[in-house]
Amino acid sequence: MNVFVNRLNELIKEKGITRYKLAKDLNVNKQTVIFWADGINEPKISYLVQLAKYFDVSADYLLGLTDV
């Protein structure tokens, strides 16, 4: 599993939300978030930025380029 998938699922769990809630909050289809979290698809850059802001982490963290 890639770093992005691991970190996304970790952040979802830490925030105590469901994939459906994340999809709703980001205004994307639930299936989109499921595909990201299962490693089937990767988010576009614009969604990567939204995810970083939503979880209050850097895009570099989500991508595994930093550990902070």
Backbone as JSON, one array per atom type, in Angstrom:
{
  "sequence": "MNVFVNRLNELIKEKGITRYKLAKDLNVNKQTVIFWADGINEPKISYLVQLAKYFDVSADYLLGLTDV",
  "N": [[0.85, -1.18, 0.0], [0.49, 2.25, -0.74], [2.08, 5.26, 0.55], [0.4, 7.52, 0.58], [-2.21, 6.37, 0.69], [-2.07, 4.99, 3.14], [-1.66, 7.16, 4.91], [-3.92, 8.77, 4.44], [-6.02, 7.08, 5.29], [-5.27, 6.79, 7.95], [-5.53, 9.44, 8.88], [-8.28, 9.83, 8.53], [-9.25, 8.01, 10.39], [-8.09, 9.06, 12.77], [-9.4, 11.51, 12.92], [-11.89, 10.64, 13.38], [-13.99, 10.23, 11.59], [-16.2, 9.18, 8.92], [-15.71, 7.72, 5.66], [-17.76, 8.55, 4.05], [-18.57, 10.93, 5.31], [-16.27, 12.48, 4.9], [-16.32, 12.65, 2.1], [-18.7, 14.07, 1.75], [-18.06, 16.47, 3.08], [-16.0, 17.41, 1.45], [-17.34, 17.73, -0.82], [-17.48, 15.76, -2.84], [-18.08, 12.72, -4.68], [-19.02, 9.81, -2.87], [-17.88, 7.41, -3.72], [-15.55, 8.29, -4.89], [-13.89, 9.02, -2.73], [-13.71, 6.52, -1.52], [-12.3, 5.13, -3.5], [-9.86, 6.57, -3.41], [-9.03, 6.01, -0.76], [-8.79, 3.27, -0.85], [-6.74, 2.94, -2.61], [-7.21, 2.75, -5.31], [-7.59, 4.85, -7.09], [-5.89, 8.03, -7.47], [-6.0, 11.26, -5.94], [-6.77, 14.31, -7.74], [-4.62, 17.18, -8.05], [-5.92, 19.48, -7.06], [-7.76, 18.37, -5.27], [-6.02, 17.15, -3.53], [-4.89, 19.34, -2.28], [-7.2, 20.29, -1.0], [-7.66, 18.14, 0.75], [-5.35, 18.29, 2.35], [-5.76, 20.77, 3.63], [-8.16, 20.23, 4.93], [-7.47, 18.21, 6.78], [-5.52, 19.53, 8.1], [-2.77, 19.25, 7.49], [0.32, 19.04, 5.63], [0.54, 18.93, 2.04], [2.81, 17.62, 1.25], [3.19, 15.9, 3.43], [0.97, 14.19, 3.12], [1.71, 12.96, 0.76], [3.93, 11.58, 1.5], [6.4, 12.77, 1.53], [7.38, 14.16, 3.65], [7.57, 13.69, 7.2], [6.09, 15.15, 8.86]],
  "CA": [[0.0, 0.0, 0.0], [1.35, 3.42, -0.81], [2.1, 6.16, 1.69], [-0.81, 8.35, 0.56], [-3.33, 5.56, 1.15], [-1.89, 4.79, 4.58], [-1.85, 8.42, 5.65], [-5.32, 9.19, 4.32], [-6.83, 6.24, 6.19], [-4.85, 7.15, 9.31], [-6.14, 10.73, 9.2], [-9.73, 9.61, 8.65], [-9.45, 7.35, 11.68], [-7.75, 10.0, 13.83], [-10.44, 12.56, 12.99], [-13.11, 9.98, 13.82], [-15.05, 10.43, 10.59], [-16.35, 8.11, 7.93], [-15.38, 8.1, 4.29], [-18.93, 9.27, 3.55], [-18.49, 12.29, 5.86], [-15.2, 13.16, 4.18], [-16.83, 12.93, 0.75], [-19.7, 15.13, 1.88], [-17.36, 17.71, 3.45], [-15.21, 17.86, 0.31], [-18.28, 17.85, -1.94], [-17.15, 14.79, -3.89], [-18.82, 11.47, -4.63], [-18.51, 8.87, -1.87], [-17.05, 6.44, -4.41], [-14.25, 8.92, -5.12], [-13.11, 8.87, -1.49], [-13.44, 5.09, -1.35], [-11.21, 4.79, -4.42], [-8.62, 7.13, -2.86], [-8.67, 5.3, 0.48], [-8.44, 1.88, -1.19], [-5.6, 2.94, -3.5], [-7.62, 2.47, -6.69], [-7.29, 6.1, -7.8], [-5.24, 9.08, -6.68], [-6.72, 12.52, -6.13], [-6.18, 15.4, -8.52], [-3.89, 18.12, -7.21], [-6.86, 20.36, -6.36], [-8.31, 17.63, -4.14], [-4.92, 16.94, -2.6], [-4.84, 20.59, -1.51], [-8.38, 20.29, -0.11], [-7.42, 17.15, 1.8], [-4.33, 18.84, 3.26], [-6.41, 21.8, 4.44], [-9.19, 19.57, 5.76], [-6.82, 17.49, 7.88], [-4.52, 20.43, 8.67], [-1.44, 18.7, 7.26], [0.84, 19.51, 4.35], [0.43, 18.0, 0.91], [4.03, 16.8, 1.32], [2.92, 14.84, 4.4], [0.06, 13.23, 2.49], [2.43, 12.25, -0.3], [5.04, 10.84, 2.08], [7.66, 13.47, 1.33], [7.82, 14.55, 4.99], [6.9, 12.95, 8.28], [5.43, 16.14, 9.73]],
  "C": [[0.89, 1.25, 0.0], [1.16, 4.36, 0.38], [0.83, 7.01, 1.73], [-2.0, 7.59, 1.12], [-3.24, 5.35, 2.66], [-2.19, 6.05, 5.37], [-3.29, 8.9, 5.58], [-6.18, 8.39, 5.29], [-6.52, 6.52, 7.65], [-5.53, 8.44, 9.75], [-7.66, 10.63, 9.36], [-10.04, 9.0, 10.01], [-9.19, 8.3, 12.84], [-8.82, 11.07, 14.02], [-11.78, 11.96, 13.42], [-14.28, 10.19, 12.89], [-15.14, 9.22, 9.68], [-15.9, 8.63, 6.57], [-16.52, 8.91, 3.69], [-18.91, 10.73, 4.03], [-17.41, 13.09, 5.14], [-15.67, 13.56, 2.78], [-17.82, 14.1, 0.79], [-19.02, 16.47, 2.16], [-16.54, 18.29, 2.3], [-16.06, 18.07, -0.95], [-17.85, 17.01, -3.15], [-18.01, 13.55, -3.69], [-18.18, 10.53, -3.61], [-17.56, 7.86, -2.5], [-15.65, 6.98, -4.67], [-13.36, 8.73, -3.9], [-12.77, 7.4, -1.25], [-12.29, 4.67, -2.26], [-9.88, 5.34, -3.94], [-8.13, 6.29, -1.69], [-8.28, 3.85, 0.22], [-7.27, 1.79, -2.17], [-5.94, 2.63, -4.95], [-7.31, 3.67, -7.59], [-6.54, 7.04, -6.87], [-5.96, 10.39, -6.95], [-5.98, 13.47, -7.06], [-5.51, 16.36, -7.54], [-4.85, 19.02, -6.42], [-7.48, 19.66, -5.16], [-7.24, 17.32, -3.1], [-4.78, 18.17, -1.69], [-6.01, 20.64, -0.53], [-8.19, 19.31, 1.05], [-6.41, 17.66, 2.83], [-4.95, 19.89, 4.18], [-7.41, 21.18, 5.41], [-8.57, 18.91, 6.99], [-5.74, 18.31, 8.57], [-3.12, 19.8, 8.66], [-0.94, 19.26, 5.93], [0.58, 18.46, 3.27], [1.66, 17.09, 0.88], [3.85, 15.63, 2.3], [2.04, 13.76, 3.77], [0.77, 12.36, 1.46], [3.63, 11.44, 0.22], [6.39, 11.49, 1.89], [8.24, 14.0, 2.63], [7.06, 13.71, 6.0], [6.16, 13.89, 9.22], [4.3, 16.79, 8.97]]
}
